[in-house]
Amino acid sequence: MCKIDVKFRINVKNFHLPCGLFSSWCNSGVMSLLRPLLLDVVPTIQQTAALALGRLANYNDDLAEAVVKGDILPQLVCSLSEQNRFYKKAAAFVLRAVGKHSPQLAQAIVECGALETLVICLEDFDPGVKEAAAWALGYIARHNSELSQAVVDAGAVPLLVLCIQEPEIALKRIAASTLSDISKHSPELAQTVVDAGAIAYLAQMILNPDAKLKRQVLSALSQIAKHSVDLAELVVEAEIFPVVLTCLKDSDEYVKKNGATLIREIAKHSPELSQFIVNAGGVAAVIDCIGSCKGTVRLPGIMMLGYVAAHSENLSMAVIVSKKFYFAFQQTKRALKNILQKCTYLPALEPLLHDAPPNILKHIVGQFSKVLPHDSKARRLFVTTGGLKKVQEIKAEPGSLLQEYINTINNCYPEEIVR
């Protein structure tokens, strides 16, 4: 088979073949045929061979592992900094396709020295090369903190912050996404992104008309804010309020969800931050958002209300007295039930003991009945905060599920305390 024959036969872009057939391709020597084509004297053959490898590796982790075992990565990395922009984009695509499947495959990319070359590509004149490199770095960083730290150590963060300032929307999107992937693992990694000046530029793009960019910007700010009070305050100080509240009215459901998630990650840290959100009109905006959404898009907003209400009695009342609270509460019963069945943070649930309707109350009491028997500290707090007293005031039908939950809670305490 001649080189040109291989070039066209291995271009798998429009193929939809069973995984077994792809695997048989690899076993029959396709990888060994493609590898020398990466060094062909004809540039288009080099590019097409790299593109074919990327599409194979993208298909599943077995084929990606075959690329690694075929000793192809070092060759790609070696030529990545020397070839034209078309080859660079194709080579970065291969690295992204291999690295996305697992931490082990991403680690193989790190070990072959690809990070330094990809970081150099972030400075390329061509926006498409920058985008391809940022995408590959994001797929590596998203797996765990060690790989994310390797991306940071290679010097990617300052260049990614420069990329979000470029005029190309696609490059802004993927650079923001990669910053989000780096920030999510630890406060230290998020602080690295902050130190590079990312927050100010991300905050400026909250009102960008491109919905996909707004999704990534809101996600990145959320991943920074979630780790600590200090980081959340830095996000707030970038003057994202009341601008971020407009995202809760966006036509894009994921913009709404990510906007509510950002507000939730800020509100959870302290009463002061929650009070700031309340003063900015955040509670009413979130309740409106909950009422206008369906399904899991509502969950971050519902959780945000829980975090705010859990901080203090005054903040709890700020949620309850909102004009639209009860409408939103009834509109989100199913979603709230799903949250309650997963929630084990009892301080967030306790305010609901006082105001929840009966069909929701049984789920709240049910969560207490699951957690209290196994948590002595929670049992003590439940008494001192008045939660146990409130449970005794609940009128439950004898033999009902709610009564069973109450009995389970009462059995956690001596009889005299219950009385």
Steps between C-alpha positions, in 0.01 A plus 500: 500500500648837402521804725215684332283189526563486872428870531147465370418158638587591856304825506229389740311826539175379347531133595256351751650160564453261791770515764605143416574599142706797613692271733562255219641789297752567775584131535552473126773765511329831423692675779831380359396624156403844628808558714752544213252721315544758777850555361401499133650768277152599381341730763142403418582133560652586838192698598254236381688225681492703824132574453424131445691408816301758693169367376598146585619601849186705554280197439575313823769443761624173346591676178649791692715252690606347169629842394705520820636146466586568137760751620329769293477775764873583518510535124199731502644714778840521331354635179226710658716809542657474153207446263242733347178609670290227340725227638512668841123498524482135393774397745333685788176323408677162539629600844154617602336182370744279691495702821125529539434135584678447832759640740739225395487596133528868591805417710657331196469831316668682788783248512579541132563872553191627321399767751791732431437477125128560541573806713725634224206453261295733722727778373455408134391767255210285376189504727410148388831365630446677834150357522617144425778527761268644766252222433766232545626659822145515637438132430817416693433735793142392560589152632662575836704751698836342412444531127355847546810599696718367217316730259554791737869417543544502123402869504156472340292725726633848408473414131145369544409830664640676193294267279172606665586855396534407131219609266415146375194366685598134457841565657341693789264207566762229520745715696230572760409131507862399560535756781188346652648150475820616669320688779259230605736264681638701792521847658868518406433441131213748505729753665750454217230596251402798716861616530523507121222760495230276356206617713484854360499382138249222567268741681504735201363224276193412706285716272656378175219413255654159420320243718772235480761748617279611789461137608877456523558837668242430769639151550854632545390759755303231685801268517708782647237616749410158636819435695507766773355822637805694382471379141125558497554855624751564222239393246240729659748790506522474120153661503314201358184613684243593390623410149504126565130510593415578137639157409213344695264640236707381203332299224775237527422246772867428575575868544220509759630188672861620510392843619302347786795272578733798529262676740466179701877455531530854635201481735609178672810645664376757750198696627667821379523379141145369512378833637680679217317280248166564673562876494581482127163337430649155456229304681215637290704450180581140588138423588390645166760280329378189682145572392597541136715185470440128488686197624852508637557857385310600816726318743778759551241769571315285752826413672596868507179584686579224747851632564375854552225390735736277700731784607264683734140553598495842334628360171254213523220752538633697201445189291163411648342844475588535132174550311565217259655251742200277548415495131855395415501253792188317361632520147820319598369223723642217291840661463504586871420140593798385296726747678369410844565132443866578430559773759679399820589853613239535774540876574379569146192284557401612849335835401266304274361306798307811598338591169493207262163362387421142614593330171848654519533479877511121501808504275673753725426298815609189312845647443534578872401143579780375275777724631434549872544134608858509370615853593531590870594863432194545278281347772623755756448793263153375410399538863663837567360661183146390579477250218405208725231711665359587158486132404286430809251762378448333163159333469550170322250226423563188711675238290596751228849530354534840665420347840762230440760769431404686818527180704846436357612850602350466850679168549831685467439676833426405860128505579530795740653722227220411260240585766 
